[in-house]
Amino acid sequence: MIKCYALILLLCCLGATAQNKQLLYNFTAIPQSTMVNPGADLKQNSHIGIPVLSGVSANFGSTGFSAYDLFADNSTSFNDKLRNTINRVSSKDRVLLNEQVEILSAAFKVGRWEQQNYLSLGIYQEFDFVSFVPKDPAILALYGNSTYLGKRFDLSHLNAQAELLSVFHLGFRKKVSNKLILGARGKIYSSIAHARTTRNSGYILTEDNGSPNFYDQTIDANVTLNSAGASQYFDDDNQGYTTNNILKKALFGGNLGLGLDIGATYYPKKNIQLTASLLDMGFIHYAKEVKNYTYKGFYKYNGLNPNFTGPSTSGSTYDEFKSAVVYDSTTTKYNSLRPIKFNASYQYSYHGKNDDACNCSSDADNYRNAIGAQLFFQTLPKAPTAALTGFYQHSVSNSFQWKATYTIDAYSYTNLGLGIAGNLGRLNAYILADNLLELRDIAKTNAFSLQFGFNIILKERTTFY
């Protein structure tokens, strides 16, 4: 049973790469590139996304171990694989998972045609999961404390957060001048379910006090699990939490919050482009269906090794322990910040599409090739994550472009990605995938992401007032 618990602690950490959409970022042949930079210099005109299919993305991976480490078909027993994996990982290893589906998406040119003003709106569903590996609790669950006398099992290793939500957004993008484009997007979050256990502290310590079979045991616990809209789905008598209930929460019936995205594109020269964006600067206030679990207190015991998990313990040790380290549940409201993402890029474009020597436009559309670099940061509950990407982009024609990337991050140093986008009449389609080298053996993959979508491009002169 202890080994099963240790396995669950590890498997809950099989997650994904951060929300770094390096292939989508500044790939302006794709309308959805404005979702990672509201101020992107979009190549497309007004568009309407095909419902549910305009933007679908999934990212997965982990640092420290992969599925192969636990389930490889070799001569090593599963128990040994589990022990080796727990011994190898550290509490700094982290895992993330992100899934996103656009329900509705559209962008329209507004005002006079020459003003280059665009209004965008849409709804998307998102699932986020982030966890640092609970190294010490996993060791304690697998080995117990008898072979770890004098070791403090750090409870701060319990650090995870998950959320399922829908997002309603409205944005505006303006070409301020031939050199500068600015954009902003407001968001309303409607959380369906949320759970987090962060900022925990305390330890469990067992020491040999010199007497045979007698130990000094100390438990100092300050552990909290916050949840909103989540605990009900796990109740044995759950009857009413059906699909209709989930839809209601997704459509402004859940716990609500506000957010803001901002972005910019700047051309210091006609073939040099600088971009930056800040995404999900916001919060969610949890006031509905809240249930918080706390485990707090200090207890020190001297004597024979007791069992703190049941009343069968001799004497009054169990009652003393329950009184000292108290388990409680509350319905106190709380807030949670969204994980903020920062992007920045430099791009150099070359080889003009026209044969004449003059490219009089100040944007990147007049060039067939571009190279550059992108920097990405994302806040996490314990420590931020970062990635650096180099990219090459090529326009085969006005209707077909592709982009290749090489990314260095905490998950891989060999992450090669490829994305293609094209127009067939009014239909815009794209597909993006990274970490392609590891697809030869998916079980050993530490990170992989896939994105695709379809949009309808409106006529060039379509303008809404």
N, C-alpha and C positions, 0 to 999 in steps of 0.2 A: 504494500500500500504506500509506503514511504517513497519507493522508487517511482510509482505512478505519479505521485504528487510532484516529485522533482521533474519528471518528464513534462507534466502539464505546465510547470513554471517555465521550462525552456520553450515548449511549443507555442505558448502564448506570445513568445517573443519572435516567432517567425513572421516577420512583417515585410516592410518594403522600403525602397529608397525614398528619400524625402521628395517633397512636391516640386522638385526641380524639373521643369519642362523645357530643357535646354534645346530640344529640337523645335518646339513650337515657338519659343521666344524669338521675336523679331523675324520669323519666317512669314513675311507679310503677304505672301501669296495665299495665306490661309486666314479667313476672317476671324477665327478664334484666337489669333495671335494677340488681339486686343484684350483678351481675358488675362494675359500675363503682362501686358503693358497697355493701359488705357490710352496712352499717348503714342501708340505705334503708327508709323507712316504706312497705313494699309494700302495695298495695291488694288484691292477690290472696291467696287462701288457699293451701293446699298445691297443688302442681302437678307434673306430669310432662311434660317436653319430648318432642315427637315426635322420635325419633332422627334425627340429621343435619339436620333441618329446624327445630329449635327456635331456633337462632341462627346466622345466616349473615351475615357482614359482609365488605366489601371497601372499601379506601380507596386512592385513587391521586391523583397530582398532582406538581407540582414548582414550585420558585421559579426565576425567571430566564428560563425558556423553556418552550415547549410544543411539541407535535408539529407544530403549524402552522408554527412558525418554520423547521422543517427540510423539511417536505413540502408546503408550500402550492403550489397549482397556479397559478403566475404567471410573469411574464417573467424573474424572477431565477433564475439557475442554481443547482443544488444546491450546488456548490462555494462560491459566494458566500454562500448561506444558512448553510452550515457555518461559514465564516470569521466572518460577522457574529455568529453565535450565540456562538462561542468568545470573540470579542472583547468581547461585551456582558456575559457572566456573570462572576461573581467566585467566589473560593474559599469565600466565605461562603454562597453559594447551596447549599441543601440539598434533598434529596429523600428521601422515606420511602414505604414500602409496607407495608401490613399486611393480612393475610387471616386470617379466623378462622371455623371451623366447629365448632359444638357436636355432638359425637358422642352424648353422653348428658347429660341434665340433669334434676334433680328437687329439690324442696324440700318438707319435711314439718313440720307442727306437732308438737312433742314435749312430753311432760309434760301438766300440766293445761291445759285450754283457755284459762282466763282468764290464764295466765302469759304467753301470746304469745311462746313460744320456737319458733324454727324451725331445723331442720337442713337444710343443702343439700349436694348432692354432684353430681359430674359429671366429664366428660372432654371436652376440646376440642383441636382441632388448630389450630396457628397458624404463620404464616410472617411473619417480620419482615425488612425490608431498609431500611437507612439508608446514605446516602452524601452527602458533601459533593462539590461539583463539583471535579474534579482540573484546575483551571485551567492551571497551568504545565505539567504533563505533556502536556495536550492541545495546547497551543501548540507545545511542542517536537516532538510527533509530527506536527503539521500543517505547520509552517513550517521545522523544523530550527533550527539555532543560528546560521546564517550571517548572518541579518538581525537577530539579537538579541545582538550582541557587547556584553559588559558586563552582561548580565542574568543574575541568579541564578534559575535554574529551581528553585523550592522543592518538594522532595520530600514535605514535610509535607502537601501538598494531596491526597496519596493517603490517603483516610480513608473507609473503608466497612466495613459489617458486615452479614451475612445469616445467618438461622437458620430451620430447619424443625424443629418440635418438637411434642410432645403434652404436655398438662397434665392432671394428675389433681388434683382439689380437693375439700376438705371444709370446710364453713363452718358457723358458728353465729351466729344473730341473736337478740337478747333485747331486749324492751321493758322497760327498767329502771324507768321511771316514765311517767306521762302526757306528760312533756316530753322524755324522752331515750330513744333507741334506739341500741344499740351492736352492732357486728358484726365478725367476723374470719373469715378464710379461709386455711387452710394449703394449700400447693401442692407437688406433686412434678413436676418437669420431666423429661421424657425426650427428649433431643435426638437427632434423626435425622441432621441435618447442620448444620455450622456453619463459617463462614469469616469472618475479620476481618483487616483491615490498618489499624491505628490507631497513634497515637503515633509515626509515622514522622518522620524528620528528615534533614537534608542538603540538598545542592544540586548543580546542574551549572552550571558557569560557563565561558564562552569569552571571552577577551580578546585584543585586538590588541596585540601587544607592540612595534609600530612597524616591524618588518621585513616586507617583502613576502611574503604568503602564509604567514607564520609566526604562530603563535598560542600563548597560554598557556591550557591547558585544565585545569580542576580538577573532579574528581568526589569529592564527600564524601557517602557513602551510609550510611544506617542505616534500612533498610526491612525489615519483617517481615510475612509473611502466615501467620497461624495457621489451621489447618483441622482438623476432627475429623469423620470419617464422610463427608467430601465428596470428597476426591481420588479415591477408588476409582471413583466413578461416571463419571469422565472418562478412566479408563485405556482404552487401545485394546483390551486383552485382557480387559476386564471381562466375566466370565461369570456370577458368582454373586450379583451385587447386584440381585436381582429384587424383585418386589412383596413376597414373603414376607420378604425381608431388611428392607425398609422397615417392614413391620408389626411385626416382631420388635423393631426399635429403638423404635417408637412405644409398645410395651407393656413398658416398663421395661427393654428390652434396649439402649437407647442410653446416652449419657452423661447422668448423673443430676444433679439439683440440687434445691434447696429454695427456697420462696418464701412470702411472707406478704402478704395484703391486710387492711387495717383500714378501718373507716368508722363514721360516726356521723351521727345526725339529732337536732337539738335544737329545741324550740319555746319561745322566750322568751315568746311570746304565742300564743294559740290559732290565729291566722291568720298568724303569721310563723314561717318555718322556716329554719334554718341547717343546712347539711350539709358534710361533708368526707370525703375518702377518700385513702388512699395505697395504690397497687397495685404488685405485682411487686417488692416489696423482697426480692430474692433473688439467687441465683447458680447457675451450672452448672459442675461440675468435669468437665473433658474429659481422659479417660484412655484411651479406646478409639479405635482407628483414627486416631491423631493424626499429622499431618504438618505440620511448620512449615518455611517457606522464608525464608531470610534473605539479604540482599544488603548487606554491610557492608564499609566500608573507606574509605581516602583515597588518591587518586592525583592527581599533578600532572604535566602533560606540556608540554614546550615544543618546538615544531617545526611541520612541515607538518601540516595537518588530518588526523588519522589515522582509521581505522575501528576502533572498539573492539569491534565485534560479530563479528569473524571472524579466523581465523588468517592471512588473506591480507594483513594489514597488514605493511608492510615492517619489517624489523629485528625487534627483540625487544619492540616496544611492546605487542603483544597479550598476550604472556606476562607482561610486567611488570604490565599492567593486571589480569590475572586473579589474580596473586599479591597485588596490593594491595587490590583490591575483590573480596572473596571471596563467591561464591554457595555456599550450603550448605543442607542440609535436616536436620531433627532430628525426634525423636518425643517431645520433652519435654512433660510434662503441663502444663496451664494452666487458669486459671479465668476466667470472664467474668460480669460483673454484668448482670442483666436491666435493660432500660430502665424506670426508675421513673416512674410517673404520679401526679400530684397533682391532685385536683379539690376545689373548694369552691364553694358556692352560697348565695345569699340569695333567698328567695321570699316574696312578699306575696300572700295569698289574699283574695278578696272575693266578694260576692254569694252568700249562703248558698243551699243547695239547698232548704231548707225555708221555708215561708211565715212560720212563727213567728219571732219576733225572737231567740229563744235558740238559740245553737249551743253546746251544752255540751261537745262533744268538743274535745280539744286538738290533733287532727291536722287535715290539710288536706283530708280526704275530704268535709267538709261544705260545700265551696265550689265554685262552678261555674267560677270564673276565678282565674288566678294569673299574676303577672308577676315577673320576677326577673333575676338575672345569675349567670353561672357563670365561674369562673376555672380555667384548665387549664395545667399545666406538665408537660413530659416531658424527662428527661435523654437526651442524645445523646452520641456519642463525643467530639465537639469542643466543642459549646456547646448549652445547652438550648433548647427551643422553647416558646412560650407562645401562648395564645389567650384571648380574652375574648368571651363570648356573652351576649346579651340574649335573653330568651324570653317567650313568652305561651302559656299552656296553658288549654284550655277543655274542660269536661265537658259534652258534649251530653246524655248520660244516664249512668246507672250502668254501662252496657255499652259506651259509645263515647266516646272522648276524642281530642283532637288537640293537637299542640304545634307552634308555629312558632318559629324561631330566626334570629337575625342574629349572625354571628360575624366577628370581626376577628382575623386571624392573618397569618403570613408569606406565605401563599399567595394571599389574596384579601381585599379590603375590601368586597366585595359578595356575601358568602356568605349566602344565604337558604336555610333548610332547613324541611322540613315532615315531620311524622310523625303517623301515625294508629294507633290501637289499639282493638280492640273484642272483645267476647265474643259468640259465637253459641252459645247453650246452654253446654256445657262447653268449647267450643273457643275459645281465645284466639289472636288473630292480630294481627300488626303489620307495618308497613313504614315505614322511615325513609330519607329522602334529603336531601342538602344540596347547596349550590352550584347551585340550580335555574336561576338566571338564565343560567349559562354552558352549559346543555344545548342552547341554540339552535344552538351550533356546538361540538360535542364536541372537535374538533381543537384549539380554542383554550383549552380548559379547563385550568386549572392544578391544580385539585383537585376531587374528587368522591367521595362515599361513599354506599354503599347497604347497608341492613341490613333483614332480614326474618326472621320466624320464626313457629312454631305450637306451642302448648302445650295440654295438657289440664288444666283446673282441676278439682280434686277437690271433693267435697262439703264444705260449710262446717264440719261438725263432725268431719271426718276428723282423728284425732289418733293419733300413734304414740308408744309408750312405750319 
